[in-house]
Amino acid sequence: MSHEVKAEEGPSSSTSGSSSSATVSSVDTLPTQEPLPSIPEEGEIGEGNGQGLKAWGRLFGLSPGFHNLDCVNAEYSFGRDPNCDYVFQRLSELYQQTSKKHFRVIREEPGLGVGVAYLEDQSANGTFVNGTLIGKGKKTPLANGAEIALALPFNKVFCFCDLMDNNQSMGFPSALKEKYLISKTLGTGACGEVKLGFEKTTCLKVAIKIINKKKCFRENDRPFNVETEVEILKKIDHPCLIKIKDFYEGEDFYIVLELMEGGELFYKVRRPAKLSEETSKFYFYQMLLAVQYLHQNGIIHRDLKLENILLSSPSEEKCLIKVSDFGQSKLLGESSLMQTLCGTPDYLAPEVLRFELGAKEGGYGRAVDAWSLGVILFICLSGYPPFSETPQKTLRDQIRTGSFTFIQEIWDHVSQEALDLVRKLLEVDPIRRLTIQEALHHPWLQDEEMKRTFQELVSKAETPNSPLKGRKRQRTEDRLVDTPTKARKLQQ
């Protein structure tokens, strides 16, 4: 049974309805309510396999004696050795140049709902993909249409067809295609899509965010949001904020970002698989550090939501998170106030909604991010949102008056300290609402073991092969320190 609790001591706005809705980020490419699109099940197993499974890839033979192979298993070995999955027959002089174990084709376990195929070279005589020598012991991702050659670059024996790939790279800027291999679609939205990519020189996975100009911008409109997002991404440097690698403009906009394999936090908190309080605290601490850094650098996010919190691991509960999507963010001076209606309705602060009612004076500032984080924390701890449309009261009226709903049987399992932080972040009056710095000093977050775990993960992520040294380590530590509370006036 639920009961409604009104946020304490906050002035409520008028509850008259409005038909206008908050704008969604013009560069928001991942869906907010539907899961990532499933991989299309193309490519039936070739005749004779008789296992009733689906093939994820197909190798088409390009030379006489090389038959087609439908790839169903996670790994295939190729060579002259009779124990290989695909045994090379005696093929004149080419046979003499191939190795007993020449190469492997491997499909890694799907992450983000997507499996990636690699070729690993096992031969001293050489395996070539699209004319490039891979090198013994090294591997490279296999893109749709990749041509595989043995011993010499012109001895092409296979063409790889990725049956899970619906990508068409025509129209992409040539500079983008020269540096990155563009692969599968990870998500789509009203204004574009996000594709999986690989940096060719390192095999490093990236996310390529494609913003469709025709869909997002009317003729003669200046794409301010895209320019601002790129400017912010280039400016920021924090382990809990997504990092940009490249930006290209062609028929569309292309933002190359680091890939977070764990996907969106949204999919972690859907009932019945809500987060534990310990995990919620670990993620929320990182969110606060990220937003603290933004505010200290004159940036307000304005569109914080579960979909914009990305996880580094699909399996580990204790993992790094990164705040993403700065399409609605704003660079501002210390005294700046905004009056633009933006963000996602469920996470909008009451002071933002005042402008739907025709407010002429005042504005809002950094406190809107604190409110949005309060909504996120509420959902993480409970598995359901604090505000939702009902026949009795609209979503916006609930937000304006701070009326959120507690389901007692769920919240009975949440600590009083966590509940207290939620209440103080979902405070209608932005002057009384906790600032980000004050939230970081809340008793619920004074967990030294949690902070040590976070620091260890950051060190591993930033220095996978060697420890941080000297100035680089100091810069990293500087970004993570919970600084003392600044003047409240500057934070509102």
C-alpha positions as CSV (number, residue, x, y, z in Angstrom):
1,M,0.0,0.0,0.0
2,S,1.3,3.5,-0.8
3,H,0.8,6.8,0.7
4,E,1.6,10.2,-0.6
5,V,4.1,12.4,1.2
6,K,4.6,16.1,0.4
7,A,8.1,17.5,0.5
8,E,8.4,19.6,3.6
9,E,8.7,23.3,3.9
10,G,8.9,24.0,0.2
11,P,6.6,26.6,-1.5
12,S,4.4,25.1,-4.1
13,S,3.8,26.6,-7.5
14,S,0.4,26.9,-9.1
15,T,-1.0,23.6,-10.1
16,S,-2.8,24.8,-13.3
17,G,-2.1,22.4,-16.1
18,S,-0.2,23.0,-19.3
19,S,-0.2,21.1,-22.5
20,S,3.4,22.0,-23.4
21,S,6.1,19.5,-22.6
22,A,9.8,19.7,-21.8
23,T,12.1,19.4,-24.7
24,V,14.3,16.3,-25.0
25,S,18.0,16.6,-25.8
26,S,18.4,17.2,-29.5
27,V,21.4,14.8,-29.5
28,D,19.7,12.1,-27.3
29,T,20.1,9.0,-29.3
30,L,19.2,6.2,-27.0
31,P,15.6,5.3,-26.2
32,T,14.3,6.2,-22.7
33,Q,11.7,3.5,-22.2
34,E,12.4,0.7,-24.7
35,P,15.4,-1.6,-24.4
36,L,18.2,-1.4,-26.9
37,P,17.1,-2.9,-30.2
38,S,17.7,-6.6,-30.4
39,I,20.2,-7.9,-33.0
40,P,18.3,-8.9,-36.2
41,E,18.3,-12.7,-36.5
42,E,19.5,-13.0,-40.0
43,G,21.6,-15.7,-41.5
44,E,20.2,-19.2,-41.1
45,I,22.7,-21.9,-40.6
46,G,23.9,-23.3,-44.0
47,E,22.5,-26.6,-45.3
48,G,23.7,-29.7,-43.6
49,N,24.3,-28.2,-40.2
50,G,20.9,-29.4,-39.0
51,Q,21.2,-27.9,-35.5
52,G,18.4,-25.4,-35.8
53,L,20.5,-22.5,-34.6
54,K,21.2,-19.1,-36.0
55,A,24.5,-18.2,-37.6
56,W,26.1,-14.9,-36.5
57,G,28.6,-14.8,-39.4
58,R,29.5,-16.4,-42.7
59,L,32.8,-16.8,-44.5
60,F,32.4,-16.9,-48.2
61,G,35.2,-18.8,-50.1
62,L,36.9,-16.6,-52.6
63,S,39.3,-19.2,-54.1
64,P,38.8,-22.7,-55.5
65,G,38.9,-25.3,-52.7
66,F,37.7,-22.9,-50.0
67,H,34.1,-23.7,-49.2
68,N,31.6,-21.4,-47.4
69,L,31.4,-21.6,-43.6
70,D,28.5,-20.5,-41.4
71,C,29.7,-19.5,-38.0
72,V,27.6,-20.7,-35.1
73,N,30.1,-21.4,-32.4
74,A,32.1,-18.8,-30.5
75,E,35.4,-19.9,-32.0
76,Y,36.8,-21.5,-35.1
77,S,40.4,-22.5,-35.9
78,F,41.8,-22.6,-39.5
79,G,44.9,-24.3,-40.8
80,R,46.5,-27.5,-42.2
81,D,46.2,-29.3,-38.9
82,P,43.5,-32.0,-39.1
83,N,42.3,-31.0,-35.7
84,C,41.4,-27.5,-36.9
85,D,37.7,-26.7,-37.3
86,Y,38.4,-25.7,-40.9
87,V,41.1,-27.7,-42.5
88,F,43.0,-26.3,-45.5
89,Q,43.3,-28.9,-48.3
90,R,46.3,-29.3,-50.6
91,L,46.0,-26.2,-52.8
92,S,49.2,-26.1,-54.9
93,E,51.8,-23.6,-53.7
94,L,49.5,-21.7,-51.4
95,Y,49.1,-24.9,-49.3
96,Q,52.8,-24.9,-48.6
97,Q,52.7,-21.3,-47.3
98,T,49.9,-21.9,-44.9
99,S,50.5,-22.9,-41.3
100,K,49.2,-25.9,-39.3
101,K,47.4,-23.4,-37.2
102,H,47.0,-20.3,-39.3
103,F,44.3,-18.1,-37.7
104,R,41.3,-18.2,-35.5
105,V,37.9,-16.4,-35.8
106,I,36.5,-15.6,-32.3
107,R,33.2,-14.1,-31.3
108,E,33.4,-12.5,-27.8
109,E,30.5,-12.8,-25.4
110,P,27.9,-10.1,-26.4
111,G,28.2,-6.9,-24.5
112,L,25.4,-4.2,-24.8
113,G,23.5,-7.0,-26.6
114,V,26.2,-7.1,-29.3
115,G,28.8,-9.8,-30.0
116,V,32.0,-8.8,-31.8
117,A,34.0,-11.0,-34.2
118,Y,37.8,-10.9,-34.2
119,L,40.4,-12.6,-36.3
120,E,43.6,-13.7,-34.4
121,D,46.7,-14.4,-36.5
122,Q,48.5,-17.5,-35.5
123,S,50.9,-17.9,-38.4
124,A,54.5,-16.7,-38.9
125,N,53.7,-16.6,-42.7
126,G,51.1,-14.0,-42.2
127,T,47.3,-13.4,-42.3
128,F,46.0,-10.3,-44.0
129,V,42.7,-8.5,-43.5
130,N,41.8,-6.0,-46.2
131,G,45.5,-6.0,-47.2
132,T,46.9,-5.3,-43.8
133,L,49.2,-7.8,-42.1
134,I,47.8,-8.7,-38.6
135,G,50.9,-10.2,-37.1
136,K,51.4,-13.4,-35.1
137,G,49.6,-13.3,-31.8
138,K,47.7,-10.2,-32.6
139,K,44.0,-9.8,-33.4
140,T,41.7,-7.4,-35.3
141,P,38.0,-6.9,-35.4
142,L,36.3,-8.3,-38.5
143,A,34.0,-5.8,-40.1
144,N,31.2,-6.8,-42.5
145,G,32.8,-7.4,-45.9
146,A,36.3,-7.9,-44.6
147,E,38.6,-9.9,-47.0
148,I,41.0,-12.5,-45.5
149,A,44.2,-13.4,-47.3
150,L,46.8,-16.0,-46.4
151,A,50.6,-15.6,-46.7
152,L,50.4,-12.8,-49.2
153,P,47.9,-9.9,-49.3
154,F,46.6,-10.8,-52.8
155,N,45.9,-14.5,-51.8
156,K,42.3,-13.7,-50.8
157,V,40.5,-16.8,-49.6
158,F,37.5,-15.6,-47.6
159,C,35.1,-12.7,-47.4
160,F,33.5,-12.2,-44.0
161,C,29.8,-11.4,-43.7
162,D,28.6,-10.3,-40.3
163,L,25.0,-11.6,-40.3
164,M,24.2,-9.5,-37.2
165,D,25.3,-6.2,-38.8
166,N,22.7,-3.9,-40.3
167,N,25.3,-1.1,-40.7
168,Q,25.6,0.9,-43.9
169,S,28.7,3.2,-43.8
170,M,28.0,5.0,-47.0
171,G,27.9,8.7,-46.5
172,F,30.2,8.7,-43.4
173,P,33.1,11.1,-43.6
174,S,36.2,9.6,-45.2
175,A,38.4,10.8,-42.2
176,L,36.1,8.9,-39.8
177,K,36.3,5.7,-41.9
178,E,40.1,6.0,-42.2
179,K,40.6,6.0,-38.5
180,Y,37.7,3.9,-37.2
181,L,36.0,0.7,-38.3
182,I,32.3,1.3,-38.0
183,S,30.2,-1.7,-36.8
184,K,26.9,-2.5,-35.3
185,T,24.1,-0.2,-34.1
186,L,23.9,0.0,-30.3
187,G,20.9,2.2,-30.0
188,T,18.6,4.5,-32.0
189,G,16.4,7.5,-31.2
190,A,14.5,10.4,-32.7
191,C,17.6,12.3,-33.8
192,G,20.1,9.6,-34.7
193,E,21.8,6.5,-33.5
194,V,24.9,5.2,-31.7
195,K,27.1,2.7,-33.4
196,L,29.9,0.4,-32.1
197,G,33.3,1.3,-33.6
198,F,36.9,0.3,-33.3
199,E,40.0,2.5,-33.5
200,K,41.9,0.7,-36.3
201,T,45.4,1.2,-34.9
202,T,44.6,-0.1,-31.4
203,C,41.4,-2.2,-31.7
204,L,40.0,0.0,-28.9
205,K,36.2,-0.1,-28.9
206,V,34.4,3.3,-29.2
207,A,30.8,4.6,-29.4
208,I,30.1,6.7,-32.5
209,K,27.2,9.0,-31.8
210,I,25.5,10.0,-35.1
211,I,23.3,13.1,-35.0
212,N,21.0,13.3,-38.0
213,K,20.9,17.0,-39.2
214,K,17.7,16.6,-41.1
215,K,15.8,15.1,-38.2
216,C,17.1,17.4,-35.5
217,F,17.5,20.8,-37.1
218,R,15.1,22.7,-39.3
219,E,16.5,24.5,-42.3
220,N,18.7,27.5,-41.3
221,D,18.7,26.5,-37.6
222,R,22.1,26.7,-36.0
223,P,23.0,23.4,-34.2
224,F,23.9,25.1,-31.0
225,N,23.3,22.0,-28.8
226,V,25.8,19.9,-30.8
227,E,28.4,22.6,-30.8
228,T,28.0,23.1,-27.0
229,E,28.1,19.4,-26.3
230,V,31.4,19.0,-28.2
231,E,32.8,22.1,-26.5
232,I,31.9,20.7,-23.1
233,L,33.2,17.2,-23.9
234,K,36.6,18.7,-25.0
235,K,36.8,20.8,-21.9
236,I,36.0,18.2,-19.2
237,D,38.4,15.7,-17.7
238,H,37.0,13.6,-14.9
239,P,36.9,9.8,-14.4
240,C,33.1,9.9,-13.9
241,L,32.4,11.9,-17.1
242,I,32.3,10.4,-20.6
243,K,35.4,11.3,-22.7
244,I,35.4,12.4,-26.3
245,K,37.9,11.0,-28.8
246,D,37.0,12.7,-32.1
247,F,34.4,14.9,-33.8
248,Y,33.5,14.9,-37.5
249,E,31.0,16.8,-39.5
250,G,29.6,15.6,-42.9
251,E,26.1,14.8,-43.9
252,D,25.5,14.4,-40.2
253,F,27.4,15.0,-36.9
254,Y,29.7,12.2,-35.6
255,I,30.9,12.3,-32.0
256,V,33.3,9.5,-31.2
257,L,33.2,8.6,-27.4
258,E,34.7,6.0,-25.2
259,L,32.5,3.0,-25.0
260,M,30.9,2.0,-21.7
261,E,30.3,-1.8,-22.0
262,G,27.7,-1.9,-19.2
263,G,25.1,0.3,-20.9
264,E,22.6,2.5,-19.2
265,L,21.8,2.5,-15.5
266,F,18.2,2.6,-16.6
267,Y,18.3,-1.1,-17.4
268,K,19.8,-2.0,-14.0
269,V,17.0,-0.5,-11.9
270,R,14.0,-1.8,-13.7
271,R,11.8,-3.8,-11.2
272,P,12.1,-6.5,-9.9
273,A,15.9,-6.1,-10.3
274,K,16.4,-2.9,-8.4
275,L,19.8,-2.0,-7.0
276,S,20.9,-2.8,-3.5
277,E,21.4,0.2,-1.2
278,E,25.2,-0.5,-1.1
279,T,25.4,-0.4,-4.9
280,S,23.1,2.6,-5.1
281,K,25.4,4.5,-2.8
282,F,28.5,3.5,-4.8
283,Y,27.0,4.8,-8.1
284,F,25.4,7.9,-6.5
285,Y,28.7,8.9,-4.9
286,Q,30.3,8.9,-8.4
287,M,27.4,10.9,-9.9
288,L,27.9,13.5,-7.2
289,L,31.6,13.8,-7.9
290,A,30.9,14.1,-11.7
291,V,28.3,16.9,-11.2
292,Q,30.4,18.6,-8.6
293,Y,33.2,18.8,-11.2
294,L,30.8,20.2,-13.8
295,H,29.5,22.9,-11.5
296,Q,33.0,23.9,-10.4
297,N,33.8,24.4,-14.1
298,G,30.8,26.5,-14.8
299,I,28.7,23.8,-16.5
300,I,25.1,22.8,-15.6
301,H,24.0,19.5,-17.1
302,R,20.2,20.0,-17.1
303,D,19.3,16.5,-18.4
304,L,20.5,14.1,-15.7
305,K,18.5,10.9,-15.9
306,L,19.1,7.1,-15.6
307,E,19.6,6.8,-19.4
308,N,22.5,9.3,-19.2
309,I,24.4,7.3,-16.5
310,L,26.6,4.7,-18.2
311,L,28.2,1.7,-16.5
312,S,31.7,0.4,-17.3
313,S,30.8,-3.3,-16.8
314,P,27.8,-5.4,-17.8
315,S,28.4,-7.9,-15.0
316,E,30.2,-6.2,-12.0
317,E,28.0,-4.4,-9.5
318,K,30.9,-2.4,-8.2
319,C,32.0,-0.6,-11.4
320,L,32.8,2.9,-12.6
321,I,29.9,5.0,-13.9
322,K,30.1,8.0,-16.3
323,V,27.7,10.8,-16.8
324,S,27.0,11.4,-20.5
325,D,24.9,13.4,-23.0
326,F,25.6,17.1,-22.7
327,G,23.2,18.1,-25.5
328,Q,21.2,20.2,-23.0
329,S,24.1,21.4,-20.9
330,K,24.9,25.0,-20.5
331,L,28.1,26.9,-20.0
332,L,27.4,29.7,-17.6
333,G,29.0,32.3,-15.4
334,E,28.8,32.3,-11.6
335,S,25.8,34.6,-11.6
336,S,24.0,33.2,-14.6
337,L,20.3,32.1,-14.3
338,M,18.5,30.2,-17.0
339,Q,14.9,30.4,-18.2
340,T,14.8,27.8,-20.9
341,L,12.5,24.8,-20.5
342,C,14.6,21.7,-21.2
343,G,15.3,18.3,-19.8
344,T,13.2,15.1,-19.4
345,P,9.8,15.7,-17.7
346,D,10.2,13.0,-15.0
347,Y,13.4,14.6,-13.8
348,L,12.6,18.3,-14.1
349,A,12.9,20.5,-11.0
350,P,9.9,22.5,-9.8
351,E,11.6,25.8,-10.6
352,V,12.0,24.8,-14.3
353,L,8.3,24.0,-14.6
354,R,7.4,27.5,-13.4
355,F,8.2,28.8,-16.9
356,E,5.4,26.7,-18.3
357,L,3.1,28.9,-16.2
358,G,4.5,32.1,-17.8
359,A,6.9,33.2,-15.1
360,K,8.6,36.4,-16.2
361,E,11.1,36.9,-13.4
362,G,13.9,34.9,-11.9
363,G,15.3,31.7,-13.2
364,Y,17.1,28.6,-12.2
365,G,20.6,27.4,-11.8
366,R,22.7,24.5,-10.6
367,A,20.1,23.3,-8.1
368,V,18.2,21.7,-10.9
369,D,20.9,19.1,-11.2
370,A,20.6,18.3,-7.5
371,W,16.9,17.7,-7.9
372,S,17.4,15.4,-10.9
373,L,20.0,13.4,-8.9
374,G,17.4,13.1,-6.1
375,V,15.0,11.5,-8.6
376,I,17.7,9.1,-9.8
377,L,18.6,8.1,-6.2
378,F,14.9,7.6,-5.4
379,I,14.5,5.2,-8.3
380,C,17.8,3.4,-7.5
381,L,16.7,2.7,-4.0
382,S,13.1,1.7,-4.7
383,G,12.8,0.6,-8.3
384,Y,10.0,3.0,-9.2
385,P,9.9,6.8,-9.9
386,P,8.8,9.3,-7.3
387,F,6.4,11.1,-9.6
388,S,4.1,9.6,-12.2
389,E,0.9,10.6,-14.0
390,T,-2.4,9.7,-12.2
391,P,-6.0,10.5,-12.9
392,Q,-6.1,12.6,-9.7
393,K,-2.9,14.6,-10.2
394,T,-0.7,15.4,-13.2
395,L,3.0,14.6,-13.2
396,R,3.8,18.3,-13.3
397,D,1.5,19.2,-10.4
398,Q,3.2,16.4,-8.3
399,I,6.6,17.9,-9.1
400,R,5.6,21.5,-8.5
401,T,4.2,20.6,-5.0
402,G,6.9,18.0,-4.3
403,S,4.3,15.2,-3.7
404,F,6.1,11.9,-4.0
405,T,4.9,8.4,-3.2
406,F,6.5,6.0,-0.8
407,I,5.6,2.3,-0.9
408,Q,6.2,1.3,2.7
409,E,7.0,-2.3,2.1
410,I,9.9,-1.2,-0.2
411,W,11.2,1.7,1.8
412,D,11.2,-0.3,5.1
413,H,14.3,-1.9,3.7
414,V,16.1,1.4,3.0
415,S,18.1,3.1,5.8
416,Q,16.9,6.3,7.4
417,E,20.1,8.1,6.3
418,A,19.5,7.2,2.6
419,L,15.8,8.3,2.9
420,D,16.9,11.6,4.6
421,L,19.2,12.4,1.6
422,V,16.4,11.7,-0.8
423,R,14.1,14.1,1.0
424,K,16.7,16.8,1.1
425,L,17.4,16.6,-2.6
426,L,13.7,16.5,-3.5
427,E,13.1,19.8,-1.8
428,V,10.8,22.1,-3.8
429,D,12.6,25.3,-2.7
430,P,15.9,25.4,-4.5
431,I,17.3,27.6,-1.7
432,R,16.7,24.9,0.9
433,R,17.6,22.0,-1.4
434,L,21.0,20.4,-0.7
435,T,23.8,21.5,-3.0
436,I,26.0,18.9,-4.6
437,Q,28.8,19.6,-2.2
438,E,26.5,19.3,0.8
439,A,25.2,16.0,-0.5
440,L,28.7,14.7,-0.7
441,H,29.1,15.5,3.0
442,H,25.8,13.8,4.0
443,P,26.2,11.0,6.6
444,W,25.0,8.3,4.2
445,L,28.0,8.9,2.0
446,Q,30.7,8.9,4.7
447,D,31.8,5.4,3.8
448,E,35.6,5.1,3.6
449,E,35.6,1.6,2.3
450,M,33.4,2.7,-0.6
451,K,35.7,5.6,-1.4
452,R,38.7,3.3,-1.4
453,T,37.0,0.9,-3.8
454,F,36.3,3.8,-6.1
455,Q,39.8,5.1,-6.0
456,E,41.1,1.6,-6.8
457,L,38.8,1.3,-9.8
458,V,39.9,4.7,-11.1
459,S,43.5,3.8,-10.8
460,K,43.0,0.5,-12.7
461,A,41.0,2.2,-15.4
462,E,43.5,5.0,-16.0
463,T,46.7,3.0,-15.6
464,P,46.0,-0.6,-16.8
465,N,49.7,-1.4,-17.3
466,S,51.6,0.9,-14.9
467,P,51.0,2.9,-11.8
468,L,50.3,6.7,-11.9
469,K,53.3,8.7,-11.2
470,G,54.2,12.3,-10.3
471,R,52.0,15.1,-11.7
472,K,49.6,12.7,-13.5
473,R,48.6,11.0,-10.2
474,Q,48.3,14.4,-8.5
475,R,45.9,15.7,-11.2
476,T,43.8,12.6,-10.8
477,E,43.6,12.9,-7.0
478,D,42.7,16.6,-7.4
479,R,39.7,15.7,-9.5
480,L,38.4,13.3,-6.9
481,V,38.6,15.4,-3.7
482,D,35.4,16.4,-2.1
483,T,36.0,20.1,-1.9
484,P,34.5,22.2,1.0
485,T,31.1,23.8,0.4
486,K,31.2,27.0,-1.6
487,A,28.8,29.9,-1.0
488,R,25.3,28.6,-1.3
489,K,24.3,31.6,-3.5
490,L,26.7,30.5,-6.2
491,Q,25.2,27.0,-6.2
492,Q,21.5,27.9,-6.6
